Amino acid sequence: MSESAGEHEPDVVDIAFSYLDRAMDALHDRVLRPVMLAGRFVAYGFILVLLAVVVLGALVIGVVRFATVYLFAQHIWITYLVVGAISLAIGLVIWRKRRPVPLRKQ
């Protein structure tokens, strides 16, 4: 009973668990952490894209209703013409910005 609790030599089990703990920390830092970060990036990106689609849809619906009621005095065809022209212009701009896919060797 003269042994102090602080003067304890590590036995084989303590040394083995120490090595196992270091190996698991290295595995976590080198493999699991990047995988979890990539998973978070994909999940949050998916949520943001869905949120943007919903907000854009609500914005278009609101603009169409506002234009029909206040700008064109219940003439819905004028609103559809304006929204169609804007959509066509945006599509043409995007089409002009595209880059052709390089031809594959056969």
A tleap script that builds the chain and sets N, CA, C and O, in Angstrom:
source leaprc.protein.ff14SB
mol = sequence {
  NMET SER GLU SER ALA GLY GLU HIE GLU PRO
  ASP VAL VAL ASP ILE ALA PHE SER TYR LEU
  ASP ARG ALA MET ASP ALA LEU HIE ASP ARG
  VAL LEU ARG PRO VAL MET LEU ALA GLY ARG
  PHE VAL ALA TYR GLY PHE ILE LEU VAL LEU
  LEU ALA VAL VAL VAL LEU GLY ALA LEU VAL
  ILE GLY VAL VAL ARG PHE ALA THR VAL TYR
  LEU PHE ALA GLN HIE ILE TRP ILE THR TYR
  LEU VAL VAL GLY ALA ILE SER LEU ALA ILE
  GLY LEU VAL ILE TRP ARG LYS ARG ARG PRO
  VAL PRO LEU ARG LYS CGLN
}
set mol.1.N position { 0.807 -1.185 0.000 }
set mol.1.CA position { 0.000 0.000 0.000 }
set mol.1.C position { 0.851 1.250 0.000 }
set mol.1.O position { 0.342 2.365 0.109 }
set mol.2.N position { 2.120 1.059 -0.120 }
set mol.2.CA position { 2.985 2.217 -0.143 }
set mol.2.C position { 3.092 2.815 -1.546 }
set mol.2.O position { 3.685 3.880 -1.719 }
set mol.3.N position { 2.517 2.133 -2.560 }
set mol.3.CA position { 2.566 2.669 -3.914 }
set mol.3.C position { 1.630 3.855 -4.050 }
set mol.3.O position { 0.503 3.853 -3.554 }
set mol.4.N position { 2.118 4.832 -4.714 }
set mol.4.CA position { 1.294 6.011 -4.996 }
set mol.4.C position { 0.530 5.763 -6.293 }
set mol.4.O position { 0.989 5.001 -7.145 }
set mol.5.N position { -0.615 6.388 -6.451 }
set mol.5.CA position { -1.446 6.196 -7.639 }
set mol.5.C position { -0.790 6.822 -8.868 }
set mol.5.O position { -1.089 6.399 -9.985 }
set mol.6.N position { 0.080 7.798 -8.713 }
set mol.6.CA position { 0.719 8.471 -9.833 }
set mol.6.C position { 1.923 7.733 -10.382 }
set mol.6.O position { 2.343 8.035 -11.499 }
set mol.7.N position { 2.506 6.778 -9.662 }
set mol.7.CA position { 3.704 6.064 -10.093 }
set mol.7.C position { 3.350 4.743 -10.761 }
set mol.7.O position { 3.978 3.724 -10.470 }
set mol.8.N position { 2.415 4.735 -11.598 }
set mol.8.CA position { 1.896 3.535 -12.241 }
set mol.8.C position { 2.540 3.370 -13.608 }
set mol.8.O position { 2.449 4.263 -14.449 }
set mol.9.N position { 3.200 2.220 -13.839 }
set mol.9.CA position { 3.802 1.970 -15.149 }
set mol.9.C position { 2.729 1.431 -16.086 }
set mol.9.O position { 1.913 0.599 -15.691 }
set mol.10.N position { 2.733 1.914 -17.342 }
set mol.10.CA position { 1.715 1.412 -18.273 }
set mol.10.C position { 1.974 -0.048 -18.633 }
set mol.10.O position { 3.109 -0.446 -18.895 }
set mol.11.N position { 0.926 -0.820 -18.641 }
set mol.11.CA position { 1.079 -2.215 -19.010 }
set mol.11.C position { 0.808 -2.390 -20.503 }
set mol.11.O position { 0.612 -1.411 -21.223 }
set mol.12.N position { 0.800 -3.619 -20.955 }
set mol.12.CA position { 0.656 -3.919 -22.382 }
set mol.12.C position { -0.692 -3.433 -22.917 }
set mol.12.O position { -0.769 -2.935 -24.040 }
set mol.13.N position { -1.723 -3.570 -22.142 }
set mol.13.CA position { -3.054 -3.155 -22.583 }
set mol.13.C position { -3.100 -1.636 -22.765 }
set mol.13.O position { -3.650 -1.152 -23.754 }
set mol.14.N position { -2.534 -0.884 -21.828 }
set mol.14.CA position { -2.509 0.570 -21.965 }
set mol.14.C position { -1.733 1.007 -23.200 }
set mol.14.O position { -2.150 1.921 -23.911 }
set mol.15.N position { -0.613 0.358 -23.452 }
set mol.15.CA position { 0.200 0.698 -24.626 }
set mol.15.C position { -0.558 0.355 -25.908 }
set mol.15.O position { -0.541 1.130 -26.864 }
set mol.16.N position { -1.215 -0.792 -25.932 }
set mol.16.CA position { -1.971 -1.206 -27.125 }
set mol.16.C position { -3.122 -0.233 -27.394 }
set mol.16.O position { -3.355 0.165 -28.536 }
set mol.17.N position { -3.836 0.143 -26.332 }
set mol.17.CA position { -4.939 1.091 -26.518 }
set mol.17.C position { -4.431 2.476 -26.905 }
set mol.17.O position { -5.114 3.215 -27.614 }
set mol.18.N position { -3.246 2.825 -26.447 }
set mol.18.CA position { -2.657 4.095 -26.847 }
set mol.18.C position { -2.359 4.096 -28.342 }
set mol.18.O position { -2.658 5.074 -29.028 }
set mol.19.N position { -1.777 3.020 -28.857 }
set mol.19.CA position { -1.518 2.907 -30.290 }
set mol.19.C position { -2.825 2.889 -31.095 }
set mol.19.O position { -2.936 3.530 -32.140 }
set mol.20.N position { -3.796 2.148 -30.589 }
set mol.20.CA position { -5.098 2.080 -31.261 }
set mol.20.C position { -5.761 3.451 -31.298 }
set mol.20.O position { -6.350 3.833 -32.309 }
set mol.21.N position { -5.664 4.185 -30.202 }
set mol.21.CA position { -6.248 5.524 -30.143 }
set mol.21.C position { -5.577 6.462 -31.147 }
set mol.21.O position { -6.260 7.222 -31.834 }
set mol.22.N position { -4.259 6.416 -31.236 }
set mol.22.CA position { -3.545 7.251 -32.207 }
set mol.22.C position { -3.899 6.871 -33.639 }
set mol.22.O position { -4.056 7.741 -34.496 }
set mol.23.N position { -4.026 5.568 -33.899 }
set mol.23.CA position { -4.385 5.107 -35.245 }
set mol.23.C position { -5.803 5.560 -35.613 }
set mol.23.O position { -6.054 5.979 -36.743 }
set mol.24.N position { -6.712 5.472 -34.663 }
set mol.24.CA position { -8.085 5.902 -34.931 }
set mol.24.C position { -8.165 7.412 -35.131 }
set mol.24.O position { -8.946 7.885 -35.957 }
set mol.25.N position { -7.365 8.174 -34.384 }
set mol.25.CA position { -7.327 9.624 -34.590 }
set mol.25.C position { -6.788 9.961 -35.981 }
set mol.25.O position { -7.314 10.847 -36.655 }
set mol.26.N position { -5.751 9.261 -36.403 }
set mol.26.CA position { -5.189 9.503 -37.737 }
set mol.26.C position { -6.195 9.129 -38.820 }
set mol.26.O position { -6.341 9.851 -39.806 }
set mol.27.N position { -6.883 8.016 -38.646 }
set mol.27.CA position { -7.911 7.603 -39.596 }
set mol.27.C position { -9.016 8.647 -39.675 }
set mol.27.O position { -9.480 8.997 -40.760 }
set mol.28.N position { -9.425 9.130 -38.533 }
set mol.28.CA position { -10.487 10.142 -38.500 }
set mol.28.C position { -10.043 11.420 -39.194 }
set mol.28.O position { -10.795 11.994 -39.981 }
set mol.29.N position { -8.828 11.868 -38.909 }
set mol.29.CA position { -8.354 13.130 -39.479 }
set mol.29.C position { -8.088 13.036 -40.975 }
set mol.29.O position { -8.317 14.005 -41.700 }
set mol.30.N position { -7.610 11.890 -41.454 }
set mol.30.CA position { -7.216 11.768 -42.860 }
set mol.30.C position { -8.327 11.256 -43.761 }
set mol.30.O position { -8.332 11.566 -44.952 }
set mol.31.N position { -9.267 10.483 -43.234 }
set mol.31.CA position { -10.275 9.860 -44.084 }
set mol.31.C position { -11.679 10.348 -43.750 }
set mol.31.O position { -12.382 10.874 -44.613 }
set mol.32.N position { -12.074 10.177 -42.524 }
set mol.32.CA position { -13.468 10.435 -42.174 }
set mol.32.C position { -13.826 11.915 -42.191 }
set mol.32.O position { -14.921 12.270 -42.626 }
set mol.33.N position { -12.948 12.775 -41.738 }
set mol.33.CA position { -13.249 14.209 -41.718 }
set mol.33.C position { -13.466 14.762 -43.127 }
set mol.33.O position { -14.444 15.481 -43.330 }
set mol.34.N position { -12.602 14.464 -44.122 }
set mol.34.CA position { -12.882 14.948 -45.480 }
set mol.34.C position { -14.180 14.373 -46.060 }
set mol.34.O position { -14.899 15.068 -46.778 }
set mol.35.N position { -14.475 13.120 -45.753 }
set mol.35.CA position { -15.721 12.534 -46.244 }
set mol.35.C position { -16.920 13.243 -45.626 }
set mol.35.O position { -17.895 13.529 -46.320 }
set mol.36.N position { -16.857 13.524 -44.355 }
set mol.36.CA position { -17.966 14.225 -43.696 }
set mol.36.C position { -18.102 15.650 -44.225 }
set mol.36.O position { -19.220 16.132 -44.409 }
set mol.37.N position { -16.982 16.334 -44.474 }
set mol.37.CA position { -17.045 17.684 -45.026 }
set mol.37.C position { -17.644 17.678 -46.429 }
set mol.37.O position { -18.438 18.558 -46.763 }
set mol.38.N position { -17.279 16.706 -47.245 }
set mol.38.CA position { -17.851 16.608 -48.585 }
set mol.38.C position { -19.349 16.308 -48.508 }
set mol.38.O position { -20.138 16.865 -49.271 }
set mol.39.N position { -19.727 15.443 -47.600 }
set mol.39.CA position { -21.150 15.136 -47.422 }
set mol.39.C position { -21.942 16.349 -46.979 }
set mol.39.O position { -23.049 16.584 -47.463 }
set mol.40.N position { -21.379 17.125 -46.059 }
set mol.40.CA position { -22.042 18.360 -45.640 }
set mol.40.C position { -22.173 19.339 -46.791 }
set mol.40.O position { -23.217 19.966 -46.967 }
set mol.41.N position { -21.101 19.469 -47.580 }
set mol.41.CA position { -21.124 20.379 -48.719 }
set mol.41.C position { -22.231 19.984 -49.700 }
set mol.41.O position { -22.973 20.843 -50.176 }
set mol.42.N position { -22.341 18.699 -50.001 }
set mol.42.CA position { -23.373 18.228 -50.931 }
set mol.42.C position { -24.762 18.448 -50.347 }
set mol.42.O position { -25.662 18.913 -51.046 }
set mol.43.N position { -24.939 18.119 -49.085 }
set mol.43.CA position { -26.264 18.262 -48.464 }
set mol.43.C position { -26.692 19.723 -48.390 }
set mol.43.O position { -27.818 20.054 -48.761 }
set mol.44.N position { -25.820 20.593 -47.920 }
set mol.44.CA position { -26.183 22.008 -47.822 }
set mol.44.C position { -26.355 22.627 -49.203 }
set mol.44.O position { -27.217 23.485 -49.392 }
set mol.45.N position { -25.547 22.206 -50.167 }
set mol.45.CA position { -25.710 22.702 -51.531 }
set mol.45.C position { -27.049 22.300 -52.113 }
set mol.45.O position { -27.710 23.105 -52.770 }
set mol.46.N position { -27.455 21.054 -51.877 }
set mol.46.CA position { -28.752 20.578 -52.352 }
set mol.46.C position { -29.884 21.373 -51.716 }
set mol.46.O position { -30.836 21.748 -52.400 }
set mol.47.N position { -29.793 21.630 -50.430 }
set mol.47.CA position { -30.820 22.408 -49.740 }
set mol.47.C position { -30.871 23.828 -50.285 }
set mol.47.O position { -31.957 24.372 -50.485 }
set mol.48.N position { -29.721 24.434 -50.526 }
set mol.48.CA position { -29.698 25.800 -51.063 }
set mol.48.C position { -30.261 25.871 -52.477 }
set mol.48.O position { -30.963 26.824 -52.816 }
set mol.49.N position { -29.962 24.875 -53.303 }
set mol.49.CA position { -30.510 24.859 -54.660 }
set mol.49.C position { -32.029 24.717 -54.616 }
set mol.49.O position { -32.737 25.420 -55.336 }
set mol.50.N position { -32.526 23.827 -53.790 }
set mol.50.CA position { -33.983 23.675 -53.676 }
set mol.50.C position { -34.635 24.950 -53.157 }
set mol.50.O position { -35.694 25.347 -53.642 }
set mol.51.N position { -34.019 25.586 -52.189 }
set mol.51.CA position { -34.547 26.841 -51.664 }
set mol.51.C position { -34.545 27.921 -52.744 }
set mol.51.O position { -35.496 28.695 -52.846 }
set mol.52.N position { -33.495 27.978 -53.543 }
set mol.52.CA position { -33.429 28.972 -54.624 }
set mol.52.C position { -34.519 28.725 -55.663 }
set mol.52.O position { -35.111 29.676 -56.173 }
set mol.53.N position { -34.789 27.463 -55.980 }
set mol.53.CA position { -35.842 27.145 -56.948 }
set mol.53.C position { -37.203 27.580 -56.413 }
set mol.53.O position { -38.010 28.142 -57.154 }
set mol.54.N position { -37.459 27.327 -55.146 }
set mol.54.CA position { -38.738 27.716 -54.548 }
set mol.54.C position { -38.874 29.238 -54.520 }
set mol.54.O position { -39.928 29.769 -54.870 }
set mol.55.N position { -37.828 29.938 -54.112 }
set mol.55.CA position { -37.877 31.399 -54.052 }
set mol.55.C position { -38.046 31.987 -55.450 }
set mol.55.O position { -38.821 32.925 -55.633 }
set mol.56.N position { -37.335 31.452 -56.432 }
set mol.56.CA position { -37.458 31.944 -57.800 }
set mol.56.C position { -38.870 31.711 -58.344 }
set mol.56.O position { -39.438 32.580 -59.006 }
set mol.57.N position { -39.422 30.552 -58.065 }
set mol.57.CA position { -40.799 30.272 -58.496 }
set mol.57.C position { -41.794 31.223 -57.858 }
set mol.57.O position { -42.680 31.741 -58.539 }
set mol.58.N position { -41.662 31.458 -56.564 }
set mol.58.CA position { -42.560 32.389 -55.874 }
set mol.58.C position { -42.387 33.808 -56.405 }
set mol.58.O position { -43.366 34.544 -56.533 }
set mol.59.N position { -41.167 34.192 -56.711 }
set mol.59.CA position { -40.902 35.523 -57.259 }
set mol.59.C position { -41.550 35.697 -58.634 }
set mol.59.O position { -42.149 36.737 -58.909 }
set mol.60.N position { -41.434 34.698 -59.485 }
set mol.60.CA position { -42.051 34.780 -60.817 }
set mol.60.C position { -43.572 34.847 -60.693 }
set mol.60.O position { -44.212 35.637 -61.387 }
set mol.61.N position { -44.151 34.034 -59.824 }
set mol.61.CA position { -45.600 34.072 -59.622 }
set mol.61.C position { -46.032 35.449 -59.121 }
set mol.61.O position { -47.029 35.999 -59.588 }
set mol.62.N position { -45.286 35.998 -58.176 }
set mol.62.CA position { -45.619 37.329 -57.653 }
set mol.62.C position { -45.509 38.413 -58.705 }
set mol.62.O position { -46.359 39.301 -58.770 }
set mol.63.N position { -44.468 38.354 -59.536 }
set mol.63.CA position { -44.306 39.367 -60.595 }
set mol.63.C position { -45.425 39.249 -61.622 }
set mol.63.O position { -45.952 40.264 -62.077 }
set mol.64.N position { -45.793 38.031 -61.991 }
set mol.64.CA position { -46.882 37.842 -62.960 }
set mol.64.C position { -48.197 38.374 -62.396 }
set mol.64.O position { -48.940 39.054 -63.104 }
set mol.65.N position { -48.486 38.083 -61.170 }
set mol.65.CA position { -49.736 38.589 -60.574 }
set mol.65.C position { -49.724 40.106 -60.441 }
set mol.65.O position { -50.721 40.768 -60.728 }
set mol.66.N position { -48.594 40.653 -60.006 }
set mol.66.CA position { -48.494 42.113 -59.883 }
set mol.66.C position { -48.667 42.779 -61.242 }
set mol.66.O position { -49.395 43.765 -61.364 }
set mol.67.N position { -47.997 42.243 -62.267 }
set mol.67.CA position { -48.095 42.834 -63.600 }
set mol.67.C position { -49.508 42.714 -64.161 }
set mol.67.O position { -49.996 43.641 -64.808 }
set mol.68.N position { -50.163 41.597 -63.923 }
set mol.68.CA position { -51.524 41.405 -64.441 }
set mol.68.C position { -52.498 42.372 -63.794 }
set mol.68.O position { -53.347 42.951 -64.472 }
set mol.69.N position { -52.383 42.546 -62.507 }
set mol.69.CA position { -53.356 43.375 -61.793 }
set mol.69.C position { -53.051 44.857 -61.939 }
set mol.69.O position { -53.954 45.638 -62.237 }
set mol.70.N position { -51.811 45.262 -61.738 }
set mol.70.CA position { -51.505 46.688 -61.638 }
set mol.70.C position { -50.946 47.307 -62.918 }
set mol.70.O position { -51.144 48.501 -63.145 }
set mol.71.N position { -50.266 46.552 -63.748 }
set mol.71.CA position { -49.635 47.148 -64.928 }
set mol.71.C position { -50.464 47.016 -66.195 }
set mol.71.O position { -50.533 47.958 -66.984 }
set mol.72.N position { -51.095 45.869 -66.404 }
set mol.72.CA position { -51.764 45.624 -67.675 }
set mol.72.C position { -53.274 45.474 -67.542 }
set mol.72.O position { -53.919 44.967 -68.459 }
set mol.73.N position { -53.839 45.895 -66.448 }
set mol.73.CA position { -55.292 45.970 -66.236 }
set mol.73.C position { -56.024 44.694 -66.646 }
set mol.73.O position { -56.913 44.717 -67.496 }
set mol.74.N position { -55.644 43.617 -66.044 }
set mol.74.CA position { -56.279 42.311 -66.212 }
set mol.74.C position { -56.119 41.718 -67.612 }
set mol.74.O position { -56.849 40.787 -67.954 }
set mol.75.N position { -55.213 42.209 -68.420 }
set mol.75.CA position { -54.914 41.600 -69.718 }
set mol.75.C position { -53.757 40.626 -69.523 }
set mol.75.O position { -52.589 40.995 -69.642 }
set mol.76.N position { -54.100 39.383 -69.223 }
set mol.76.CA position { -53.094 38.392 -68.863 }
set mol.76.C position { -52.184 38.063 -70.042 }
set mol.76.O position { -51.026 37.695 -69.847 }
set mol.77.N position { -52.698 38.193 -71.259 }
set mol.77.CA position { -51.893 37.839 -72.425 }
set mol.77.C position { -50.679 38.757 -72.548 }
set mol.77.O position { -49.623 38.324 -73.008 }
set mol.78.N position { -50.818 40.019 -72.141 }
set mol.78.CA position { -49.685 40.939 -72.199 }
set mol.78.C position { -48.615 40.509 -71.198 }
set mol.78.O position { -47.421 40.548 -71.493 }
set mol.79.N position { -49.057 40.104 -70.024 }
set mol.79.CA position { -48.119 39.624 -69.012 }
set mol.79.C position { -47.374 38.390 -69.508 }
set mol.79.O position { -46.156 38.287 -69.366 }
set mol.80.N position { -48.125 37.451 -70.094 }
set mol.80.CA position { -47.485 36.247 -70.631 }
set mol.80.C position { -46.506 36.596 -71.750 }
set mol.80.O position { -45.449 35.975 -71.859 }
set mol.81.N position { -46.842 37.570 -72.574 }
set mol.81.CA position { -45.951 37.994 -73.640 }
set mol.81.C position { -44.655 38.576 -73.078 }
set mol.81.O position { -43.570 38.269 -73.572 }
set mol.82.N position { -44.766 39.416 -72.047 }
set mol.82.CA position { -43.582 40.025 -71.440 }
set mol.82.C position { -42.730 38.968 -70.750 }
set mol.82.O position { -41.513 38.952 -70.933 }
set mol.83.N position { -43.338 38.087 -69.962 }
set mol.83.CA position { -42.583 37.031 -69.275 }
set mol.83.C position { -41.936 36.095 -70.287 }
set mol.83.O position { -40.797 35.673 -70.091 }
set mol.84.N position { -42.641 35.761 -71.366 }
set mol.84.CA position { -42.069 34.917 -72.416 }
set mol.84.C position { -40.895 35.579 -73.107 }
set mol.84.O position { -39.890 34.928 -73.397 }
set mol.85.N position { -41.019 36.892 -73.377 }
set mol.85.CA position { -39.922 37.612 -74.032 }
set mol.85.C position { -38.696 37.674 -73.122 }
set mol.85.O position { -37.570 37.508 -73.592 }
set mol.86.N position { -38.901 37.909 -71.831 }
set mol.86.CA position { -37.780 37.943 -70.887 }
set mol.86.C position { -37.125 36.565 -70.789 }
set mol.86.O position { -35.898 36.456 -70.777 }
set mol.87.N position { -37.940 35.522 -70.719 }
set mol.87.CA position { -37.398 34.158 -70.651 }
set mol.87.C position { -36.627 33.813 -71.916 }
set mol.87.O position { -35.565 33.194 -71.849 }
set mol.88.N position { -37.157 34.213 -73.073 }
set mol.88.CA position { -36.475 33.964 -74.333 }
set mol.88.C position { -35.136 34.704 -74.390 }
set mol.88.O position { -34.135 34.144 -74.837 }
set mol.89.N position { -35.118 35.958 -73.937 }
set mol.89.CA position { -33.872 36.729 -73.942 }
set mol.89.C position { -32.830 36.093 -73.029 }
set mol.89.O position { -31.662 35.990 -73.402 }
set mol.90.N position { -33.241 35.667 -71.839 }
set mol.90.CA position { -32.308 35.005 -70.913 }
set mol.90.C position { -31.785 33.709 -71.526 }
set mol.90.O position { -30.594 33.414 -71.429 }
set mol.91.N position { -32.666 32.935 -72.156 }
set mol.91.CA position { -32.251 31.692 -72.802 }
set mol.91.C position { -31.279 31.925 -73.937 }
set mol.91.O position { -30.323 31.166 -74.099 }
set mol.92.N position { -31.509 32.973 -74.733 }
set mol.92.CA position { -30.592 33.274 -75.826 }
set mol.92.C position { -29.226 33.710 -75.311 }
set mol.92.O position { -28.203 33.348 -75.893 }
set mol.93.N position { -29.196 34.477 -74.234 }
set mol.93.CA position { -27.916 34.895 -73.651 }
set mol.93.C position { -27.149 33.681 -73.135 }
set mol.93.O position { -25.945 33.560 -73.360 }
set mol.94.N position { -27.843 32.792 -72.448 }
set mol.94.CA position { -27.196 31.577 -71.940 }
set mol.94.C position { -26.711 30.709 -73.100 }
set mol.94.O position { -25.630 30.126 -73.028 }
set mol.95.N position { -27.503 30.622 -74.166 }
set mol.95.CA position { -27.128 29.809 -75.319 }
set mol.95.C position { -25.867 30.356 -75.989 }
set mol.95.O position { -25.020 29.586 -76.442 }
set mol.96.N position { -25.742 31.680 -76.053 }
set mol.96.CA position { -24.554 32.283 -76.667 }
set mol.96.C position { -23.304 32.081 -75.808 }
set mol.96.O position { -22.192 32.059 -76.336 }
set mol.97.N position { -23.472 31.935 -74.498 }
set mol.97.CA position { -22.327 31.769 -73.595 }
set mol.97.C position { -21.812 30.334 -73.558 }
set mol.97.O position { -20.751 30.084 -72.987 }
set mol.98.N position { -22.521 29.404 -74.139 }
set mol.98.CA position { -22.127 27.993 -74.044 }
set mol.98.C position { -20.853 27.745 -74.814 }
set mol.98.O position { -20.507 28.488 -75.733 }
set mol.99.N position { -20.168 26.704 -74.434 }
set mol.99.CA position { -18.940 26.275 -75.106 }
set mol.99.C position { -19.186 24.895 -75.689 }
set mol.99.O position { -19.769 24.043 -75.019 }
set mol.100.N position { -18.755 24.652 -76.924 }
set mol.100.CA position { -18.981 23.327 -77.506 }
set mol.100.C position { -18.139 22.268 -76.805 }
set mol.100.O position { -17.034 22.540 -76.334 }
set mol.101.N position { -18.671 21.088 -76.748 }
set mol.101.CA position { -17.960 19.961 -76.161 }
set mol.101.C position { -16.867 19.547 -77.145 }
set mol.101.O position { -17.143 19.402 -78.336 }
set mol.102.N position { -15.632 19.353 -76.673 }
set mol.102.CA position { -14.579 18.936 -77.601 }
set mol.102.C position { -14.908 17.588 -78.234 }
set mol.102.O position { -15.439 16.685 -77.587 }
set mol.103.N position { -14.582 17.486 -79.494 }
set mol.103.CA position { -14.880 16.241 -80.208 }
set mol.103.C position { -13.979 15.116 -79.692 }
set mol.103.O position { -12.786 15.304 -79.454 }
set mol.104.N position { -14.582 13.963 -79.530 }
set mol.104.CA position { -13.829 12.818 -79.047 }
set mol.104.C position { -13.171 12.094 -80.213 }
set mol.104.O position { -13.733 12.012 -81.306 }
set mol.105.N position { -11.986 11.575 -79.971 }
set mol.105.CA position { -11.305 10.797 -81.008 }
set mol.105.C position { -11.941 9.424 -81.081 }
set mol.105.O position { -12.269 8.807 -80.068 }
set mol.106.N position { -12.102 8.969 -82.303 }
set mol.106.CA position { -12.748 7.663 -82.463 }
set mol.106.C position { -11.795 6.635 -82.985 }
set mol.106.O position { -12.178 5.481 -83.177 }
savepdb mol mol.pdb
quit
